[in-house]
């Protein structure tokens, strides 16, 4: 599958897909995930997140539909399983 199909969202478009105005509330949900699981998914490439690099610098963060589904559960107060571990 193509990269853009696998990671179609920026944090802003992810937030909008969750019904928020922008990225802030999606980022708050990511903080909830981090606080519950002790895993910051934005710090490494995984099924939820991918950092696009230009040399040693991150140019963009992209997010998957798996993350949208996870954050929907967090937003709605449902139980979730992360299924990944920090490197």
N, C-alpha and C positions, 0 to 999 in steps of 0.2 A: 504494500500500500504506500502511496506517496506521502512524503513528510507532511505537507499541508493538510492532507486528509486525516492523518493520524493526530496532528497537533493543530487544530484549526483556530484556536482561540488565543488572543492576547488577554491579559488580565481584564482589560476594559470590556472586550466583547464577551468574555466569560461572565463577568458581572451582569452585563445586559441580558445574557441568555438565562440568568437566574432571576430576572425581574428587577434588578437594581439599576440605578441610573448610570453607574460607572464601576470603577475598579475597587473602590474603598471597602464596600461590604463583602465582596468576594475575598479580598485580602483578610478581612476580619474572620471569615470562615476558615481560611487557611491557618490563621493563628489559633483558632479553636482546635483544629486537627493537630497542630504542632503541640499544643498544651496537653492534649489527651494522649497522644501517641509518643511524644518526645522525638518525632521525626519531622524535620523541616524539608518538605518535598521540593522546595525551590532551590535547595543548595546542591542538588545533584540530578543528573538525568535519570528518568524513570518513566513508568507507563503514564504518569500524570503530568509530567513537566519535562521540557527540554530547553536547554539554553543554547541559543545560536551565538557562536563565537566568531570574532574577527581577530585572529591571532590569539593573544592572551586575554582579550577584553570581551565581556558579554555584551552583545549588541541588542539582544531581544530575548525575552522569555516567551515560550509558547506552551499551551496547555491543551490537554486531550479531552475527549468526551468522557473518558473514565473519571477525570477530575470533576467534570460537570455533574455526573451522576453521584459522585461522592459528596460534593458540596450541597447537592439537593437534599441528601439524607441529613447532613449536618444542619442545614438551614431548617429542616422540618422536624428536628429533634429525634430522628431515628437512629438506631444503632448502626454502626458501620465497622467494617474490617478493612484496614489499610492494605494489607497484603504485600507490603514491601518493608525493607529495613534500611536504615541509613548505612552508607558504606563505611 
